[in-house]
Amino acid sequence: MDKSEAQARLDRIGAFTGELAALERDGVLSLDEAQRRTLAAHHQRLVSDLTSHFDLDRGAAQRQMSLSMRAAAVVGAVALSASVYLFFYRFWGLLATSVQVSLLIVAPLAGVALTEVASRLDKSRLFVLIAACVAFACIVANVSMIGHIFAMTDSPDALLVWSAFALALGYAYGLRLSVAGGLILAIAFLAGRIVAATGGEWTEMGRRPEAWLVTALLLLVAGAVRPTKRWLFASTYRNVGLSVALFGLWSLSINADLSALRWSETAIKATYQIGGFVLAGGVIVFGLRTAWMEGVYLGALGFIVLLYTKFFQWWWDWMPAYLFFLIVGLVAVGMILVLRRVRALAAVVA
């Protein structure tokens, strides 16, 4: 059981207790004293066991505070990671080469050790996230600066090292953000390799969305065919793959110059536009059937962005502004009605 499952169990206990009290007040159900004591003791044992292993929220106020703490943890992780990286650059020229290499080797190991200590002491996992981000900043500094010291040829292999490190931290300590970052770096690495294999400069991978799509769609499929109950990060694979794939399709649907295909501009845009709509719509249907609500939300967002982008491309140059915004407004009303239906179906699935 991970923290999200433990929190869900604690929430169910609270909801059950509240509903039972309401039923007793209404005279629908009444437990005798022995049953009430047995139930209370059972719930108390469960709550004690769950809270001893996880830092859980026992109410709406605590849940709001936890969200604020997680936001602060992300900001702190980014700031401390940047501090570590910039610290190396600030004093780098004052150190001998042997000292530089030693520091670069020791720093990631120290970061991993710090993460391990945090995982043993911090049930909230917030300081684990911060320590893991610092360790990741150390490995980024390690690879980039050692490459600079020894004048190594620039290649996408650094992305592979960073990806493997982030994934290792994520799997070792149950950090979804670290796993997501590792997957994005893996997509970037493979995209760079694909671009280089086709005769381009690997650093141009950002201008070749088709190279991202290959890996992104594979991640989406991999996360979809493996049930989340058997694979902790299945939803992370799906969300990363879907987000990157939708962004790539959207980019290609508005700029045919980014495509490696030798088709006409209209054919390229139309193909990827249709692909984007099909992917977004398919994910919404799949998400509703499998209770993957993040996919439903991402699919709906992707569908709306694609739709309004095409509206702008089709009509803005020749249609009167008032008519354009009237159509956009009417479509928004229609989308509200559609999404209300989706929301109702989601409630049934839940």
Buried (B, 14 or more C-beta within 10 A) or exposed (E): EEBEEBBEBBBEBBEEEEEBEEEEEEEEEEBEEEEEEEBEEEBEEBBEEBBEEBBBBBEEEEEEEBEEEBEEBBEBBEEBBEEBBEEBEEEBEEEEEEEBBEBBEEBBEBBBEBBBEBBEEBBBBBBBBBBBBBBBBBBBBBBBBBBEEEEEEEBBBBBBBBBBBBBBBBBBBBBBBBBBBBBBBBBBBBBBBBBBEEEBEBEEBBBBBBBBBBBBBBBBEBBBEBEBEEBBBBBBBBBBBBBBBBBBBBBBBBBBEBBEEEEEEEEBBBBBBEBBBEBBBEBBBBBBEBEBBBBBBBBBEBBBBBBBBBBEEEBEEEBEEEEBEEEBEEBEEEBEEEBEEBEEBBEEBE
